[in-house]
Amino acid sequence: MVPLQQFEWPTTTEEFIAQFGDLLWDVAAFLVAFVVVYLLGRYVLVRVVRRSLSARGFDTAVVQLATTTAGAIALFVAVAVAFTVAGFGSFLAAFATLGGALALALGFAAQDLVANFVAGVFILKDKPFEVGDWIEWNDSSGVVREVDLRVTKVETFNNEVVTVPNSTLANNAVTNAMANDRLRLQFVFGIGYDEDIDAARDIILEDARSLPDVLDDPEPTVRTTELADSYVGLESRIWIDDPGRGKFKSVLSEHVEGVKERFDAEEIEMPYPYRELTGGISVEEASQLDQADVTGE
């Protein structure tokens, strides 16, 4: 390398062109190739991606992510083509090697993040649930408040906000109680073995039909489902529309309370489990036990 103080700067235009002409040509070729390829690639690729995803019904967030990725690909391709046209092949090879190593390292470091992004894309596309739906997964439940590409925010019924990674919801069974317009509720009422099953069934049906939020179609039904140790189980099945956690709880609570009051009024027993101890002890055995207690044996 020539020291800066010994470098001879050109004094004429001809000398400048002779000394820096090749470099200027390479720089000009790089800039022209980069601008042309980037603008053309971004215009064509981004528009194609946006139109194809929008036509297939993908969510806006997914479309935005895909178009941003397409723009980044167009930028990378433009840089690669520009380096090739300008004759900087060795630099491009070194850059590609370094970029590949960095991409591999980042891939290992951010594999959970990538998994959540991929899961978020599928959630936004397939729409197993939407904002406002009441969902249950594992041992948790709540109302969906926000669906992002990485996480889903769920508000619990204790007014807490839980941030759930999308991969958790994508890899586990999720129950969406609001996916359909109607929801069936069921509750088992236990009556004593000596009680009249038909009379108890009529009382349950009368109470269900008296509730304004219970649908007539499908109509309420009662089925005998259990012969337990201490009771006969009658399962009440009722339907509600516009299902939600609040409505589900309130309607079921009204139904249970109403049936309990009607059973009490009609003196229909609702037994609870109990145990009866049988057997006896003779007088001689009892006196021996008492004597043992006195002597301390």
Secondary structure, DSSP 8 states (H G I E B T S, - for coil): ---GGG-----SHHHHHHHHHHHHHHHHHHHHHHHHHHHHHHHHHHHHHHHHHHHTT--HHHHHHHHHHHHHHHHHHHHHHHHHHHT-HHHHHHHHHHHHHHHHHHHHHTHHHHHHHHHHHHHHHH-SS-TT-EEEETTEEEEEEEE-SSEEEEE-TTS-EEEEEHHHHHSS-EEETTSSSEEEEEEEEEE-TTS-HHHHHHHHHHHHHH-TTS-SSS--EEEEEEE-SS-EEEEEEEEEES--HHHHHHHHHHHHHHHHHHHHHTT---------------HHHHHHHHHHHHHT-
